[in-house]
């Protein structure tokens, strides 16, 4: 299911047609990709208000959503495409990087060079507002277990590497692994589970941040890793998952099925019920393995793909024993005043983005965590579309914009920046609509 920024091409054309017409004292209202009205507001009001895929809970299920989608009344916008702030892969990479760094702060604190780095007690909250928090994260010699290298999931191996961890990334399609190897989101591929374990031991011992792909089904491999861990084998330091379990037809390969069989079933609506049930059963096995790791004292989190709900519906009644990543790791950052901040160079010149990177470093000279992200992003992440960057820290976001504005006034860059891009909206026939 593709992400979308508009419901259909007619809506797209209407939105573009209004870009030159929306006045400063007007606000466009968009409902699931369709412009539904332009209202007289005031100069400080939002340019655009967007509401995507909002369903009353009783009807908030895939059957009802798909019915509305087929009728052209809804769209699958997700968080960034539907809100017009999609800037390519780096968006999810940066958010995942921040998540892993925060997990390291909470569970593997290194308050001093002499600290042992032992895991903090389960349930211990992070220390908010702590000085030097950027350095208080030690993933060196530790590893993250996850699954899924297609779509959003491809961000996790690179984010883990940037955070300083080794990662094992299970993926059921060789084509997805090949793509991530070509784009340097994954460093290497293991031959099999034994080779994967050997590589993890090698790189954690050397404290090298390396991402490892393993071809297979997470519903098969995670239970095997649990079995080996219980028998005295190595244990991950964080367990999560970013398979596309939110879409049981196209997003999760059932255990025991070949990829060819899976693809054929996707194309045949008559097989969708069987496919959905088989995928859901595999999700339940997958979640049970995650719960088994959690019972060993290993931090375990859902990464927003609905896999816990699927497992719960299949009878895993404690599926929600491990938290989602937002309350576990993102919310503490919000408590410190940190939030996502995106900017785009409308000139199309990458040098303008690099100049803003330098300005961020100038404004926050002591925040080495932010400096590391900016440097590594420049080295490892290619721009998609207009040059853009995303930063979730270092807090006090209001301090950044004046620096950018002063640079623009001094013409150090070729164009103005769009902060947290919100494209202007659309006028419906020149008149407000109900």
N, C-alpha and C positions, 0 to 999 in steps of 0.2 A: 504494500500500500504506500503510494508515493506521498511525500509531504507536499503541501500546496500553499501558495500565498493568495490564491483567488479561487473562487468556486468554479468558474468556467472562463472561456476566452472573452465572452461578452462582458463579463464583470471586469476582466483585465483591461479591456479597451475603455470601459467607462472610467475606471480608476485613472488610467493614463491621461484621458481627455481632460480630467479636472486638475491636473498638476499645475497648469498655468492659470487656473481660475480661482482656486480656493483663497479667500481673503484671510487676512491675519486675524480677524475677529470671528472666524467660523470654525466649526469642528465637524469632521466627517464621522459618521457612525457606520461601522462595518460589522455584519453578522455572518460568521462562517464564510468569509470570502466574498460576500455580496455587499456592495454599498447600498445602504438603505435610507440614507438621508444626510443632508448638510444643514447644520443648525447654527443660527446666529448665537455666538457665545461672547468671548472677549479675547483680547490680545494675549492674555496669560493662560488661556485655556488650552488643553491639548489640541494639537492639530488633528489627531485621529484617535478615536476610541474603537477598539477591536474586541469582539467577544467571539470565541471559537468553540464550537462543539459543546455547548452547554446543554445538558440534558437533566431533567428532574431525575433524582436517583432511581425511582421506581422503573424508569425506562432507560436507564444508563447501562445498556448492554450492547454487545456487538450486533445482535440481530436487528435491534431498532436503529442503531447507527447506520448499518449497511442499507436498510430500507430507505432511510432519509437521504443517504448518499446517492443511491440509485435514482431517486426522484429529483436529484439536483438541488436538494434543500440543505445539504451539509457538506463539509469537507474535512479532510484529515490534515489539520494545520500544524499539529504539535506545538512546540513552544516558540521556535524561532522563525520557521518559514511563514506560519500563519500570522505572526506579529511583525513581519517585514524586517527582521533583524538578522536574517541568515547570512553568514559571512564565510561559509564553507566549513571544512573539517576542523579548523582551528577553534571554532566555537565550542564544540564538545570536547576537544582535546584539552583546552584550557580549564573548562569546568571540571573535567575528570582529574586533571593534574591537581587542582586545588583540593578536590575531595581526597585524593590519596595523601597529599601533604598534611591535610588536617587529621586524617586517620593516623598518620605517623606521629603527629604532635600528641594525640590523645593516648595512643597505645605504646609508643616507643620513644619516650621522652629522653633527651640527652641534655639535661640542664647544665652539665659541665663536661669538659673534655675527659674527665675521669669517670663519668657516669657509666654504669654498666649497660644501660639501654634495655633493661628488663621491661617486659610488658607491664603497663599500669593495671591495677586491679580492675576487674570487670565492673562496669557501671560508674567508674570514676569520671566525673565531668572534666572537660578541659578547663584550664585556668584562663579565664577571659581577661583580655586587656593586659596580658603579661608582657613585660619588656623582653625584647629579643626573641619573640615567638617565632620569627621566621627561621631561626637557626635551630629551634627546638623540635627537630624532626629528624629521625635517623632511620632511614630505610636501608642503609648499607648492610649487606650481608643477609637481607631478608627477601622473602618472595611473596608475590600475590598470585592467587589462583582465580581464573575467570574463564569465560567462554563466550564465543561469538566474535567474528572478525568482519562481518558484513555490516554496512550502514554505520550506525552510531557506535557499534561495538568495536569497530576498528580503532577507536580513539584510545582504548584502554592500554594496549601494549606500549604505545608511544608515551602516554601520560605516566605510566609506571616508570618507564625509563627516565623521563625528565625529572620525576620525583626521587630517583635514586634507587629504585627497587628492581629486582629480577621479577619477571612475570612469566607464567605459563598460561597460554591462551589457546583453548580448545576450539577447533572449528571443523565443521562437518563437510565443507566444500573446499577442495584443493584450489579452485579458481580464486576464492576469496583470500586464501593464504598467499597465493602467487601475487595477487594485486598488492597486498600489504607488504610483501617483501620488496616488490619493485618500487613502491613509494616510500620505503624505509620506515614504515610504521612498525614493522616487525624486523628483528635483526637476523633471526635464523629459524630453521624448522628442524624439529626432532624427528628421527626416523620412526620411533615408537615410544611407548610409555617408559620403557627402561632407559632409552636414550635421553628422554626428557628429564628424568630424575637425575641422571648422571650430569647433564648440563646444568641443572639447577644447583647441584652440589658444587660443581666446578666454579660457577660464577658467584654464588653466594660466598664461598670460601675466599675468593679473590676480591670480594666486595665490588664487583663489576655490575653495573646496571644494564642488563641485557634482556630483551624480550624474545621469548621462545614460542613458536607455534607448534601445535600438535594436531594432526588430522585425526578426527574421531568424533564420536557423539558424547556430549557432556553427560547424558543420562547413563552411559556405560562407563566413562572414564572416572567421573567423580566417585561413584561407589567403590571402584577399584582403588582409588587413592585413599579413600576412607579405610578400606580393609588393610592396606599396607601401613597406614599411619597407626592403626590399632595394633598392628603386629610389630611396631617399633620403628617403622620407616619415617621419612621426613614428613613434617607437617607444614602447611602454608602459614604465613603470618597474617594474611587477610584473605577471605573468600568472598567473592561477589560474582556477578553474572550480568552479561549484557547481550544475551541472545534475544531474538525478536519474538519472545514468548507472548507478546501482546497480540500477535497475529498467528493463530494456530494453523492456518492453512498454508501461508507462505513463509512463516518465520521460524518454525521449529521442526526439525527432522525427527520423526518418531524412531525410537530405538528399534533396530532390526530391519529397518527399511533402507534400501539403496537410494542414492540421490536421484537416479533415473526414475525409480518407482514413485518417489515423492513428487518430482516435477510432473509426471504424468497425472497423478492424482490432483495436483493443483489445477491442471487444465480441464479436468472433468468434474463438473458440478455434482454429478451423481456420486462421486467418491468423497465429497467434502465432509460429510458427517462422519464417515469412517476415519478419515484423515484427522479431523479435529479431535476425535476421541483418542486416537492413538497418540497424537502429539501431547494431549493433556495428561495422559497416563505417564508419558516420559517426563513431562515437567514435574509431576508428582515425585517420581524417583529422584530427579535432579535436586528438588528442594529438600527431600529427605536427607540426601547426602550433605547438603549445606547445613542442615540442622545437626547432623552427626558431627560435622567439624565444629560447629558452635558449642556442642556439648563437651568438646575437648578444650574449651577455653579460647578458641580462635575467633577473633572478631569476624563477624559475618554480616553482610548487608545486601539487601535488594537494591538493584540499580534502576528502578523505575520502569520495569518492563512487564509488570502484572503477573510475574511467574508465581508469586506467593498466592495470589487470589486463585489462579488456575489450580495450584496444588490443593488449596483449601477446598475448592469445589469438588476435587477428586478424592477427598477424604482425609487429607493431611491436616488435621484440625489444629495443630500447633504451628502451621506454616508461617504465622505472623510473629513467632517468637523472636526472630531476628528482625531488626529495624530496616527501614528504607534509608537510603544514603542522605536524603535531605534532613530529616530530624537528627540523624546521627552526626553528620559532618558539615552540612551546609548551614544549618541554623546557627551553630556556634559562631560561624564567620559573620553572619548577619548581625549577631549580638555585638560584634566588635565594629560594626559600621562598614563592613566590607560587602560590596555587591558588584554585579557584573557591569562593566563599562566598556562599550564598543565605540570605535571610531573608524571612519572611512575617509581615505584621501580621494576627494572627488576629481582631482586632477588625473588620477590613474597612474601617478608616478610613485613607485615604491620608496624613493628617497624621502618623500614627504612623511611616510610612516616611520622611517628610520630616524628622522629628525624628532618626531614625537616621542619615540623610544628614548632618545637622549634627554628630552625634556622631563620625562617621567623619572629617569635616573637622577636628574638634577634636583627635582622636587623632593625625592625620597632617597637621599644618598646612602642611608644606613640599612635600607631594606634589601638585603642580598637575595632573599627569596624572589622578590619581584624582578631584580636584575637578572637572576638566573633564568626565569621564564622568558623575559624579553630576548636574551641572548640565544637560548635554545630554540625558541620559536623562529627566530630569523634563520637559524642554521638548518632546522629540520622540517619546517612547515611552509609549503608553497602557498602563495596567494591564490585564491579562486575568485574570479571577477575583479572588482575594484580592490586595490590594496587596502587591507584593513587589519586591525589588531583588536584584541580583547584582553581585558585585565579584570580579575575579580578582586584584587587587592590594590593597594595596601591599606585601604580604609581612607577615611576623610576624603571622599571623592570630590568634594567641592573644591579642594585645593588644586585639582588638575586642570579644570576648564580655564581659569584665568591664565595659567601658563600657556595653554594652547592659543587663547585669544590674543595674548600679547605677541606671540610668535606670528600670528596671522597679520596683526597690525604692522609688525616690523617687516612683513613680506619675506620672512625666512623660508616660507614654503610656497608652493605654486598655487594652492587653492585652500579654501576654508575646509574645516573638518565637519563632519556630521557626527555629533555626539549621541550615542544611543539611538541609531537612525530611526526616525519615524517619518517616512515619506508623506508628503502632503496628500490629501485625499481627493475625493471625487464629487463633482456636482451632478445631480440627477436632473437633467433638462433645465438647469439654471434655477430650480426652485426646490426648497426643502420638501422632503417626502415624509409621510407618516411612518 
